[in-house]
Amino acid sequence: MHTKQAGSWSELLWGRNGLRSLALAGGVALHAVNVYIVTTILPSVVKDIGGLEYYAWNTTLFVAASILGSALSPKAMDAFGPRHAFLLAILIFALGTAACALAPSMPWMLLGRSAQGLGGGLLLGLSYSSVRLVFEERLWPRAMVLVSSMWGVATLAGPAIGGIFAQAGHWRLAFWVVLPIAACLGWLVYTQVARKAPAGNSRVKAPLGRISVLVLSVLVVSVASLSPLWAWNFAGIAGGVLMTIMVARADSRARTRLFPTGSYSAHTALGSLYACICLLSIGVTTEIYIPYFLQLIHGKTPLIAGYWTALMSAGWTFGSFISSSRSPATSNRLIQAGPMVSAASLLTLGAMMPLGQGGADSNWLILPLLCVGLGVGLCWPNLLTRVFKAAPAGQENIASAAITTLQLYAMAMGASLAGMVANAAGFIQPGGIQGARQAALALFIVFACAPGLAVFLSGGARRAPSA
């Protein structure tokens, strides 16, 4: 049987295809780099304009809006065509970025972050879905690798951009410098992306109503995190959980599914896989507070704090590299060991982060920071590939799209819960170094429970067929 020859990297990255690759990869890069820029500069932002109690909201609202944006991308593609949908996403993102740069107060900043998230989510969805429209089929695998690799690029560029400007006392310039990059991306899209999608192109339609309720559940927890009363905190968590259960029940009866059949029981292979993906993603959301802890407790500069925070992502990438393409027996051991490594590293951070006041003693934090991400990476490729194998026949596309939705939801909910735990532990009151130490201790110990729970729920994932 004759098979199509696989496309080469040189074919993908040269000539007209090279410009198209730059346009699609640039959409993901713009979103991803911005994530690490803001994580790095946020301690400087709250020091300048206040709003410490809304610290986690900068991530929560950004990611929650990204979920909506990603879900809306198929409709935007249908309504405007690929080129104009991309340009609309870039415009929304740019307006949000300008609002953040001009923000005189935290509410203004949060409005800008929400617009950034909506535009960024649209860019993510459009970039991934346009691979099939822009390139020949034999180039799809390499194009998807290229687009996905932009998250790795972001871990290098984001902390550098944010750290340099924050260290110089000009955090607003970190936002302004993104706008010329967005303008260049807009020019690439206008010249390289088709105005209309090819006839007969089929897309997965997203259940926007259920996605909107998921986003609302995150916001309920975020609002409850502002209260100093434990009763309101628990009420917010209960409300968020109840809304999530409602979505699960509605989805199990729906014709257009958000998650494939069998996703909502941890006893099934697919449910176990999704549970592990969710819990591991929640564990790493602690990174949003790490720059603040490193700068305030350990006296690190914004640039150093930014790169130390990126160690989690570096560990994730390294772990994924060494764990991919392993035998089924080895993969099963990694699926169980990875969450253990991540949980133990978070517990270590809980013990070490509150201690010390800078100096060489702080260097011991590098290892647990790296190992939090390493634990996730050790099992991540095996979890993702098994999702495709465990999905019911005919629901593979739904299973694939659900991974992105679940990961974004876990990040948003994790950020909301992190804000609740930190605020309750003293991040705001008493605040200062003492409050930061109390918050660090509580945050890392509580969040170690997420990957710890993944260890016990990984049985079905280990029974799932491997690729």
LOFIDREN-934324 format. One line per field, with one value per residue (C-alpha): residue number from 1; residue in one letter; chain; y negated, z negated, x negated. Coordinates in Angstrom, 2 decimals, always signed. Example, Ala and Ser with C-alpha at 12.3 -4.5 7.8 and 13.67 -1.06 7.14 Angstrom:
BEGIN
k	1  2;
r	a  s;
c	A  A;
yy	+4.50  +1.06;
zz	-7.80  -7.14;
xx	-12.30  -13.67;
END
This chain:
BEGIN
k	1  2  3  4  5  6  7  8  9  10  11  12  13  14  15  16  17  18  19  20  21  22  23  24  25  26  27  28  29  30  31  32  33  34  35  36  37  38  39  40  41  42  43  44  45  46  47  48  49  50  51  52  53  54  55  56  57  58  59  60  61  62  63  64  65  66  67  68  69  70  71  72  73  74  75  76  77  78  79  80  81  82  83  84  85  86  87  88  89  90  91  92  93  94  95  96  97  98  99  100  101  102  103  104  105  106  107  108  109  110  111  112  113  114  115  116  117  118  119  120  121  122  123  124  125  126  127  128  129  130  131  132  133  134  135  136  137  138  139  140  141  142  143  144  145  146  147  148  149  150  151  152  153  154  155  156  157  158  159  160  161  162  163  164  165  166  167  168  169  170  171  172  173  174  175  176  177  178  179  180  181  182  183  184  185  186  187  188  189  190  191  192  193  194  195  196  197  198  199  200  201  202  203  204  205  206  207  208  209  210  211  212  213  214  215  216  217  218  219  220  221  222  223  224  225  226  227  228  229  230  231  232  233  234  235  236  237  238  239  240  241  242  243  244  245  246  247  248  249  250  251  252  253  254  255  256  257  258  259  260  261  262  263  264  265  266  267  268  269  270  271  272  273  274  275  276  277  278  279  280  281  282  283  284  285  286  287  288  289  290  291  292  293  294  295  296  297  298  299  300  301  302  303  304  305  306  307  308  309  310  311  312  313  314  315  316  317  318  319  320  321  322  323  324  325  326  327  328  329  330  331  332  333  334  335  336  337  338  339  340  341  342  343  344  345  346  347  348  349  350  351  352  353  354  355  356  357  358  359  360  361  362  363  364  365  366  367  368  369  370  371  372  373  374  375  376  377  378  379  380  381  382  383  384  385  386  387  388  389  390  391  392  393  394  395  396  397  398  399  400  401  402  403  404  405  406  407  408  409  410  411  412  413  414  415  416  417  418  419  420  421  422  423  424  425  426  427  428  429  430  431  432  433  434  435  436  437  438  439  440  441  442  443  444  445  446  447  448  449  450  451  452  453  454  455  456  457  458  459  460  461  462  463  464  465  466  467;
r	m  h  t  k  q  a  g  s  w  s  e  l  l  w  g  r  n  g  l  r  s  l  a  l  a  g  g  v  a  l  h  a  v  n  v  y  i  v  t  t  i  l  p  s  v  v  k  d  i  g  g  l  e  y  y  a  w  n  t  t  l  f  v  a  a  s  i  l  g  s  a  l  s  p  k  a  m  d  a  f  g  p  r  h  a  f  l  l  a  i  l  i  f  a  l  g  t  a  a  c  a  l  a  p  s  m  p  w  m  l  l  g  r  s  a  q  g  l  g  g  g  l  l  l  g  l  s  y  s  s  v  r  l  v  f  e  e  r  l  w  p  r  a  m  v  l  v  s  s  m  w  g  v  a  t  l  a  g  p  a  i  g  g  i  f  a  q  a  g  h  w  r  l  a  f  w  v  v  l  p  i  a  a  c  l  g  w  l  v  y  t  q  v  a  r  k  a  p  a  g  n  s  r  v  k  a  p  l  g  r  i  s  v  l  v  l  s  v  l  v  v  s  v  a  s  l  s  p  l  w  a  w  n  f  a  g  i  a  g  g  v  l  m  t  i  m  v  a  r  a  d  s  r  a  r  t  r  l  f  p  t  g  s  y  s  a  h  t  a  l  g  s  l  y  a  c  i  c  l  l  s  i  g  v  t  t  e  i  y  i  p  y  f  l  q  l  i  h  g  k  t  p  l  i  a  g  y  w  t  a  l  m  s  a  g  w  t  f  g  s  f  i  s  s  s  r  s  p  a  t  s  n  r  l  i  q  a  g  p  m  v  s  a  a  s  l  l  t  l  g  a  m  m  p  l  g  q  g  g  a  d  s  n  w  l  i  l  p  l  l  c  v  g  l  g  v  g  l  c  w  p  n  l  l  t  r  v  f  k  a  a  p  a  g  q  e  n  i  a  s  a  a  i  t  t  l  q  l  y  a  m  a  m  g  a  s  l  a  g  m  v  a  n  a  a  g  f  i  q  p  g  g  i  q  g  a  r  q  a  a  l  a  l  f  i  v  f  a  c  a  p  g  l  a  v  f  l  s  g  g  a  r  r  a  p  s  a;
c	A  A  A  A  A  A  A  A  A  A  A  A  A  A  A  A  A  A  A  A  A  A  A  A  A  A  A  A  A  A  A  A  A  A  A  A  A  A  A  A  A  A  A  A  A  A  A  A  A  A  A  A  A  A  A  A  A  A  A  A  A  A  A  A  A  A  A  A  A  A  A  A  A  A  A  A  A  A  A  A  A  A  A  A  A  A  A  A  A  A  A  A  A  A  A  A  A  A  A  A  A  A  A  A  A  A  A  A  A  A  A  A  A  A  A  A  A  A  A  A  A  A  A  A  A  A  A  A  A  A  A  A  A  A  A  A  A  A  A  A  A  A  A  A  A  A  A  A  A  A  A  A  A  A  A  A  A  A  A  A  A  A  A  A  A  A  A  A  A  A  A  A  A  A  A  A  A  A  A  A  A  A  A  A  A  A  A  A  A  A  A  A  A  A  A  A  A  A  A  A  A  A  A  A  A  A  A  A  A  A  A  A  A  A  A  A  A  A  A  A  A  A  A  A  A  A  A  A  A  A  A  A  A  A  A  A  A  A  A  A  A  A  A  A  A  A  A  A  A  A  A  A  A  A  A  A  A  A  A  A  A  A  A  A  A  A  A  A  A  A  A  A  A  A  A  A  A  A  A  A  A  A  A  A  A  A  A  A  A  A  A  A  A  A  A  A  A  A  A  A  A  A  A  A  A  A  A  A  A  A  A  A  A  A  A  A  A  A  A  A  A  A  A  A  A  A  A  A  A  A  A  A  A  A  A  A  A  A  A  A  A  A  A  A  A  A  A  A  A  A  A  A  A  A  A  A  A  A  A  A  A  A  A  A  A  A  A  A  A  A  A  A  A  A  A  A  A  A  A  A  A  A  A  A  A  A  A  A  A  A  A  A  A  A  A  A  A  A  A  A  A  A  A  A  A  A  A  A  A  A  A  A  A  A  A  A  A  A  A  A  A  A  A  A  A  A  A  A  A  A  A  A  A  A  A  A  A  A  A  A  A  A  A  A  A  A  A  A  A  A  A  A  A  A  A  A  A  A  A  A  A  A  A  A  A  A  A;
yy	+0.00  -3.37  -5.89  -9.61  -10.79  -12.71  -16.39  -17.63  -20.43  -22.36  -22.22  -23.46  -26.28  -27.53  -29.96  -30.58  -27.70  -29.30  -32.51  -30.55  -28.59  -31.84  -33.18  -30.14  -29.61  -33.34  -33.12  -30.59  -32.40  -35.73  -34.09  -31.96  -34.64  -36.97  -34.35  -34.38  -38.15  -38.82  -36.11  -37.78  -41.42  -40.91  -41.58  -44.95  -45.65  -45.17  -47.18  -50.08  -50.08  -47.94  -45.17  -42.47  -40.65  -40.21  -38.79  -35.39  -36.99  -38.12  -34.47  -33.29  -35.82  -35.48  -31.68  -31.67  -34.10  -31.92  -28.97  -31.02  -32.34  -28.87  -27.59  -30.50  -30.00  -27.60  -30.06  -32.93  -30.88  -30.21  -33.80  -35.72  -33.23  -32.31  -35.61  -37.97  -35.71  -35.85  -39.63  -40.04  -37.89  -39.95  -43.19  -42.03  -40.87  -44.17  -46.26  -44.21  -44.62  -48.40  -48.50  -46.62  -49.00  -52.02  -50.51  -53.02  -50.45  -46.70  -46.62  -48.26  -45.74  -42.82  -44.14  -44.27  -40.76  -39.43  -40.95  -39.52  -36.10  -36.23  -37.29  -34.84  -31.96  -32.76  -32.80  -29.40  -27.77  -29.34  -28.50  -24.80  -24.40  -26.32  -23.84  -21.60  -24.52  -26.08  -23.08  -19.85  -16.78  -15.37  -18.53  -18.40  -16.41  -18.68  -21.81  -20.72  -20.07  -23.53  -25.30  -23.40  -24.12  -27.83  -27.17  -26.18  -29.37  -31.33  -30.01  -31.67  -34.90  -35.73  -35.95  -37.87  -40.53  -40.84  -40.63  -43.24  -45.86  -45.10  -45.28  -48.67  -49.90  -50.12  -47.17  -48.95  -48.76  -44.97  -45.31  -48.03  -45.98  -43.23  -45.54  -45.82  -42.03  -41.76  -44.21  -42.11  -39.01  -40.84  -41.63  -37.99  -36.78  -39.29  -38.23  -34.48  -33.19  -32.54  -34.81  -31.88  -28.29  -25.53  -24.25  -21.24  -21.91  -20.31  -21.50  -20.28  -22.47  -23.49  -23.35  -27.00  -26.84  -24.20  -25.87  -29.15  -27.42  -25.98  -29.48  -30.77  -28.05  -29.38  -32.94  -31.82  -30.40  -33.55  -35.85  -33.69  -33.88  -37.59  -36.93  -36.51  -34.20  -30.46  -29.92  -32.00  -30.26  -26.83  -28.08  -29.28  -25.93  -24.06  -26.30  -25.76  -21.98  -21.89  -23.81  -21.47  -18.43  -20.04  -20.46  -16.80  -15.55  -17.77  -16.73  -13.01  -13.43  -15.90  -15.14  -17.45  -16.31  -18.39  -15.20  -11.72  -8.90  -7.48  -10.66  -11.34  -8.22  -7.74  -3.97  -4.03  -4.30  -7.56  -9.10  -8.18  -9.71  -12.98  -13.08  -12.76  -15.46  -17.80  -17.22  -17.55  -20.80  -22.17  -21.36  -23.53  -26.60  -27.41  -28.99  -32.21  -33.07  -31.96  -35.26  -37.13  -34.73  -34.74  -38.54  -39.30  -36.42  -35.65  -39.03  -37.83  -40.29  -40.14  -38.63  -35.84  -35.19  -34.93  -32.35  -30.34  -30.20  -28.97  -26.00  -24.27  -24.45  -23.47  -20.39  -19.55  -19.72  -17.66  -15.04  -14.76  -14.28  -11.42  -9.65  -9.56  -6.34  -4.07  -0.49  +0.07  +1.40  -1.58  -3.98  -2.50  -3.00  -6.61  -7.35  -6.35  -7.82  -11.19  -12.50  -11.25  -13.32  -16.39  -16.02  -15.48  -18.54  -20.75  -19.56  -20.40  -23.89  -24.27  -23.55  -25.56  -28.58  -30.30  -30.00  -32.25  -35.82  -35.49  -34.42  -31.07  -29.21  -30.07  -28.08  -24.88  -25.91  -25.28  -21.49  -21.24  -23.93  -21.88  -18.61  -19.85  -20.13  -17.06  -14.90  -16.13  -15.59  -12.02  -10.92  -13.63  -12.17  -8.75  -10.22  -12.14  -9.26  -6.90  -9.33  -8.78  -5.00  -4.95  -7.18  -5.40  -4.80  -7.90  -10.24  -10.66  -14.30  -15.13  -13.45  -15.50  -18.84  -18.00  -17.89  -21.62  -22.54  -20.46  -21.83  -25.45  -24.79  -23.17  -26.14  -28.64  -26.73  -26.12  -29.84  -30.60  -28.04  -29.29  -32.79  -31.46  -29.46  -32.26  -34.95  -32.76  -31.97  -35.61  -36.85  -40.03  -40.18  -40.40  -40.67  -41.59  -39.03  -37.31  -36.97  -35.70  -33.04  -31.86  -31.82  -29.88  -27.21  -26.73  -27.02  -24.37  -21.91  -22.14  -21.93  -18.89  -17.06  -17.44  -15.32  -13.15  -12.34  -11.62  -8.76  -7.04  -7.74  -6.53  -2.88  -3.25  -5.28  -2.45  +0.05  -2.06  -0.78  -2.43  -3.75;
zz	+0.00  +0.99  -1.83  -1.63  -2.29  -5.56  -5.24  -6.33  -8.72  -5.91  -3.87  -6.83  -7.76  -4.30  -1.89  -2.07  -4.52  -6.81  -6.99  -7.61  -10.36  -11.94  -11.86  -13.57  -16.06  -16.79  -17.92  -20.62  -21.47  -22.03  -24.52  -26.24  -26.59  -28.14  -30.84  -32.04  -31.65  -34.01  -36.49  -36.74  -37.04  -39.27  -42.57  -41.12  -39.90  -43.30  -44.97  -42.63  -42.19  -45.15  -45.04  -46.84  -47.76  -44.02  -43.31  -42.11  -40.15  -37.51  -36.58  -37.31  -35.06  -32.31  -32.15  -32.60  -29.70  -27.71  -28.13  -26.62  -23.85  -22.91  -22.88  -20.69  -18.10  -15.87  -15.77  -15.01  -12.18  -10.75  -11.08  -9.89  -8.13  -9.32  -8.49  -10.04  -13.05  -13.73  -13.30  -15.67  -18.28  -17.97  -18.28  -21.47  -22.92  -22.02  -23.57  -26.76  -26.80  -26.40  -29.24  -31.49  -30.58  -31.46  -34.56  -37.46  -39.79  -40.14  -38.85  -35.63  -35.44  -35.88  -33.08  -30.81  -31.86  -31.02  -27.53  -27.11  -28.10  -25.69  -22.79  -23.80  -24.05  -20.57  -19.31  -20.89  -19.39  -15.96  -15.83  -16.52  -14.31  -11.40  -11.03  -9.05  -6.87  -6.10  -5.49  -3.49  -5.53  -5.49  -7.29  -10.07  -12.65  -12.44  -12.39  -15.59  -17.27  -16.21  -17.46  -20.77  -21.31  -21.71  -25.38  -25.80  -24.07  -26.41  -29.51  -28.21  -26.75  -29.28  -32.46  -30.58  -29.27  -32.55  -34.79  -32.95  -33.00  -36.56  -37.78  -36.12  -37.81  -34.56  -34.64  -32.31  -29.49  -29.69  -28.35  -25.83  -24.25  -23.41  -21.15  -18.28  -18.37  -18.08  -15.15  -13.32  -13.93  -12.50  -9.31  -8.97  -9.42  -6.89  -4.24  -4.91  -6.29  -3.89  -3.96  -3.80  -5.04  -2.40  -1.46  -3.45  -6.38  -9.47  -13.01  -16.49  -17.84  -21.46  -24.00  -25.03  -27.68  -29.74  -29.26  -30.49  -33.66  -34.23  -33.97  -36.36  -38.89  -38.90  -39.48  -42.40  -44.16  -43.37  -44.87  -48.00  -48.41  -49.21  -52.45  -55.69  -56.99  -56.58  -56.17  -52.97  -51.73  -52.11  -50.64  -47.54  -47.15  -47.61  -45.03  -42.52  -43.03  -42.70  -39.41  -38.10  -38.99  -37.19  -34.07  -34.28  -34.55  -31.71  -29.54  -30.08  -28.54  -25.79  -22.08  -21.62  -24.30  -26.14  -27.37  -25.85  -27.36  -30.53  -31.55  -34.75  -36.74  -38.27  -38.03  -34.23  -32.41  -30.72  -33.94  -35.78  -33.02  -33.07  -36.89  -36.90  -34.22  -36.23  -39.61  -38.23  -36.49  -39.74  -41.61  -39.36  -39.67  -42.86  -40.52  -40.39  -43.93  -43.66  -42.29  -45.18  -47.79  -46.26  -46.08  -49.48  -51.64  -49.90  -48.43  -44.82  -41.94  -39.60  -36.84  -39.03  -40.58  -37.12  -35.92  -39.14  -38.70  -35.12  -36.54  -37.04  -33.30  -32.51  -34.72  -33.02  -29.58  -30.71  -32.34  -29.20  -27.07  -29.13  -29.68  -26.13  -24.06  -27.06  -27.39  -28.89  -32.15  -32.52  -31.62  -34.34  -36.92  -35.76  -35.95  -39.61  -40.46  -38.73  -41.04  -44.04  -42.95  -42.41  -45.77  -47.67  -45.98  -46.93  -50.54  -50.45  -49.17  -51.99  -54.48  -52.79  -51.17  -54.47  -55.82  -55.34  -54.21  -50.95  -50.45  -49.38  -51.52  -48.95  -46.24  -47.77  -46.46  -42.88  -43.17  -44.51  -42.06  -39.20  -40.57  -40.87  -37.07  -36.60  -38.38  -36.02  -32.95  -33.95  -33.38  -31.12  -27.63  -28.75  -30.12  -26.90  -24.52  -26.59  -26.43  -22.67  -23.11  -25.92  -24.12  -22.75  -19.01  -17.13  -20.09  -19.61  -18.48  -21.52  -23.79  -22.23  -22.51  -26.10  -27.20  -26.48  -28.09  -31.19  -31.57  -31.29  -33.74  -36.21  -35.95  -36.51  -39.42  -40.87  -40.77  -42.51  -45.25  -45.60  -46.21  -48.82  -50.67  -50.57  -51.72  -54.54  -55.71  -56.15  -52.73  -53.24  -57.03  -58.59  -55.14  -54.60  -55.12  -57.96  -55.88  -52.91  -55.06  -56.46  -52.99  -51.50  -54.20  -53.78  -49.99  -49.17  -51.81  -50.78  -47.07  -47.58  -48.15  -44.45  -42.95  -46.08  -45.24  -41.65  -42.97  -44.41  -41.35  -38.81  -38.85  -35.85  -34.01  -34.46  -33.12  -30.01  -26.75  -25.88  -22.46;
xx	+0.00  -1.43  -1.77  -2.31  -5.82  -6.09  -6.89  -10.31  -11.20  -12.87  -9.66  -7.63  -9.99  -11.05  -9.42  -5.68  -5.20  -7.77  -5.74  -2.56  -4.30  -5.43  -1.87  -0.32  -3.15  -3.09  +0.54  -0.35  -3.60  -1.82  +0.54  -2.12  -4.81  -2.26  -1.50  -5.13  -5.55  -2.64  -3.66  -7.08  -5.96  -2.91  -4.76  -5.84  -2.31  -0.63  -3.38  -2.63  +1.17  +2.30  +4.89  +2.90  +6.12  +6.79  +3.33  +4.58  +7.43  +4.92  +4.43  +7.97  +9.71  +7.09  +7.41  +11.19  +11.55  +9.13  +11.52  +14.33  +12.10  +10.90  +14.48  +15.61  +12.87  +14.89  +17.79  +15.40  +13.90  +17.38  +18.56  +15.50  +13.23  +9.72  +7.98  +10.49  +11.06  +7.31  +7.23  +10.20  +8.43  +5.23  +7.22  +8.98  +5.68  +3.96  +6.74  +6.49  +2.71  +3.00  +5.55  +3.10  +0.27  +2.42  +4.05  +4.24  +5.82  +6.32  +9.94  +8.73  +5.89  +8.31  +10.51  +7.48  +6.42  +9.89  +9.68  +6.17  +7.47  +10.40  +8.18  +5.45  +7.92  +9.21  +5.62  +4.92  +7.99  +7.47  +3.76  +4.27  +7.35  +5.80  +2.95  +5.31  +6.41  +3.04  +0.76  +0.87  +1.77  -1.77  -2.99  -0.39  -2.42  -5.48  -3.31  -1.53  -4.89  -6.09  -2.97  -3.00  -6.72  -5.96  -5.19  -8.82  -9.95  -7.69  -9.49  -12.67  -11.28  -8.51  -10.61  -13.30  -10.90  -9.00  -12.07  -14.12  -11.38  -10.24  -13.82  -14.22  -11.04  -9.04  -6.65  -4.21  -6.75  -6.55  -3.00  -3.79  -6.58  -4.07  -2.02  -4.57  -4.87  -1.07  -1.15  -3.77  -1.67  +1.35  -0.61  -1.69  +1.87  +3.21  +0.70  +0.44  +3.76  +6.62  +9.64  +12.07  +11.86  +11.87  +15.32  +16.46  +14.14  +15.70  +15.16  +16.01  +18.80  +18.26  +21.12  +20.83  +23.56  +21.77  +18.40  +19.90  +21.16  +17.66  +16.22  +18.90  +17.98  +14.41  +15.62  +17.82  +14.75  +12.75  +15.38  +15.59  +11.80  +12.09  +13.98  +12.01  +14.74  +14.20  +17.95  +18.00  +14.84  +16.42  +19.71  +17.82  +16.07  +19.36  +21.04  +18.22  +18.30  +22.10  +21.98  +19.28  +21.42  +24.37  +22.25  +21.13  +24.72  +25.93  +22.99  +23.61  +27.09  +26.17  +25.93  +22.93  +20.50  +17.90  +16.17  +16.44  +18.49  +16.94  +15.11  +17.03  +16.14  +12.71  +13.28  +13.07  +9.75  +10.76  +12.10  +8.89  +6.75  +8.69  +8.63  +4.83  +4.47  +6.72  +5.04  +1.50  +2.46  +3.91  +0.69  -1.49  +0.77  -1.14  -3.71  -1.68  -2.78  -6.41  -7.83  -6.19  -7.57  -11.04  -11.21  -9.72  -10.98  -14.28  -15.21  -15.53  -15.41  -12.38  -14.53  -15.93  -12.51  -10.97  -13.45  -13.29  -9.52  -9.99  -11.93  -8.59  -7.90  -11.49  -11.13  -7.83  -9.51  -12.51  -10.29  -8.15  -11.25  -12.68  -9.34  -7.97  -8.03  -8.60  -7.40  -3.91  -5.40  -7.73  -4.93  -2.73  -5.46  -5.97  -2.23  -2.33  -5.75  -5.31  -2.55  -4.56  -7.56  -5.37  -3.60  -6.87  -8.40  -5.44  -5.72  -9.43  -8.64  -6.13  -8.91  -11.67  -10.02  -9.04  -12.58  -15.60  -16.10  -18.01  -21.62  -23.02  -20.48  -17.82  -19.61  -18.26  -14.84  -15.95  -15.67  -12.10  -10.94  -12.36  -10.97  -7.37  -7.29  -9.48  -6.92  -4.20  -6.38  -7.25  -3.68  -2.21  -2.98  -1.75  +1.50  +2.21  +1.53  +3.66  +6.59  +6.76  +6.62  +9.20  +11.72  +14.80  +14.79  +15.88  +15.20  +11.45  +11.79  +13.93  +11.37  +8.57  +10.38  +11.39  +7.73  +7.25  +10.58  +9.80  +6.28  +7.45  +10.30  +7.89  +5.52  +8.34  +9.85  +6.38  +5.62  +8.94  +8.25  +4.66  +5.99  +8.41  +5.75  +3.16  +5.60  +6.95  +3.40  +2.41  +1.30  +3.37  +3.60  +1.03  -0.59  -4.24  -7.00  -5.16  -2.00  -3.99  -5.65  -2.32  -0.77  -3.71  -3.51  +0.25  +0.30  -2.30  -1.14  +2.52  +1.72  -0.51  +2.78  +3.70  +0.89  +1.07  +4.70  +3.65  +1.48  +4.58  +6.75  +4.19  +5.27  +7.57  +4.95  +2.45  +4.99  +5.63  +4.12  +0.83  -0.12;
END
